[in-house]
Amino acid sequence: MFENLQDRLGSILNGLTGRGALSEADVSAALREVRRALLEADVALEVVRSFTDRVREKAVGAAVVKSIKPGQMVVKIVHDELVEMLGSEGVSIDLNAPAPVVVMMVGLQGSGKTTTTGKIAKRLTDREKKKVLMASLDTRRPAAQEQLRQLGVQTGIDVLPIIAGQSPTDIASRAVQAAKLGGHDVVILDTAGRTHIDEPLMVEMAEIKARSKPHEILLVADALTGQDAVNLARNFDERVGITGLVLTRMDGDGRGGAALSMRAVTGKPIKLIGVGEKMTELEEFHPRRIADRILGMGDIVSLVERAAETIDAEKAKAMAEKMAKGKFDLNDLAEQLKQMQKMGGMGGIMGLMPGMAGMKDKMAAAGLSDKLFGRQIAIIQSMTKAERANPDILKHSRKKRIAAGSGTDAAEINKLLKMHRQMADMMKAMGGKKGGGMMKQMMGGLAGKMGLGGMGGMPDLSSMDPKQIEALAKQAEAAGINPGALPGIGGGLPGLGGKLPGLGGGGFPGLPGLPKKK
């Protein structure tokens, strides 16, 4: 979503950080470019003006810390103002009210209200263990009520039975009554939309609000809408009074200006973002993490959260034990490749790792896409159990059979085996006594730097929750350590043996065809 903006801001700010001293003219020239980049990303003009004015005001009179270059100080100010523009803290859906808590979904037609209703219901059921009832108030769009019923069947969540001929306000009253009788904690009302804002729509919303007394009114907006999204948010807020925003299609290739503008214009927090079509692809909106991604700083906490959701703890523990002994066969490699696919593929992971955002383009240029993982898994699945456990027995005739079975050729099989050999050697080095001692010394040194000497080295990241990891990353920054350099925070993922498959030390020696970083 923010890739174009990320590239533009990255090149502008990199030009600043390389210099020893900055004049006011340098800052003004950079801010002019930042302003242009934000406008091209479809951020509202009034938001861009106030943003650049605030940054200029702070940057010109900034008290520069001696150990930090002036350019880095400007980057920090831009980052802080970006966080401020997006809303300083993430806000989740407020369920602090007597049951049943009524959540009303509003928005234009086609913005994704019905799908988002299903996603929120599933999220509240799975994560917060709430009993949710969904009700469709859309009597105009053909099969709208049937769509919500199907989503209820798919996710196993209760849906209010459809009674033909009822008005939206009557359905709202019946939903609240049914939720009280059924012992539901939350009732989500999926209201009707229009292709544009009109008077009848606003009157209907106001009537539903008066009848159902919702605790939360969420405006569902398409993140690809652009400048018009701001007018949409303003109109709904003035007429209905929204409590928060949900942005859909944040995985699209739009410019992302709507996301940056809406919060600043309405003053209402963005609570959730839709990042895909699946019912589980809904995330909380964390302003600081989004700002980190836009400025190419990575988003380690989101990466750890994604890992925690997708990694099977028992499998990860078994694999970690094997790796500690220096063992790593092709079954383990296949497991890690599947794990990476679940976490959003190489592109998804790279986007969240500090300093790695630029590597995505290099990988694409080298022909390395997520399809490569699929082919490598197919190669491993075309082998026998004995071949997976002991790749050394693979001679020409066996490779010919595997190539025919997986639809690849001998060259791809050789590349996979080379990648596995490099990883297996690395595991042996890290699992061995000498390597283990070296790792412990390195961890102990880092711990001493961060003032954790009394803890006997670095804590076990795999057993920490994301908030603790975020606190550890901040502690590292305060000690002058780049969090990207911390093993397990920037270098790898808990439960994945500390490293991602094929990601060696400098560059990516395990991934064939990719030029090393210079």
Secondary structure, DSSP 8 states (H G I E B T S, - for coil): --HHHHHHHHHHHHHHHT-S---HHHHHHHHHHHHHHHHHTT--HHHHHHHHHHHHHHHHT----TTS-HHHHHHHHHHHHHHHHH-SS-------SSSSEEEEEE--TTSSHHHHHHHHHHHHHHHS---EEEEE---SSTTHHHHHHHHHHHHT-EE----TT--HHHHHHHHHHHHHHHT-SEEEEE----SS--HHHHHHHHHHHHHH--SEEEEEEETT-TTHHHHHHHHHHHHT--SEEEEE-TTSSS--HHHHHHHHHH---EEEEE-SSSTT-EEE--HHHHHHHHTT---HHHHHHHHHHHS-HHHHHHHHHHHHTT---HHHHHHHHHHHHHTTHHHHHHHHSTT-TTHHHHHHHTT--HHHHHHHHHHHHTS-HHHHH-GGG--HHHHHHHHHHHT--HHHHHHHHHHHHHHHHHHHHHHSHHHHHHHHHHHHHHHHHTT-GGGTS---GGGS-HHHHHHHHHHHHHTT--GGGSTTTTS--TTTTTS-TT--SSS-TTSTT-----
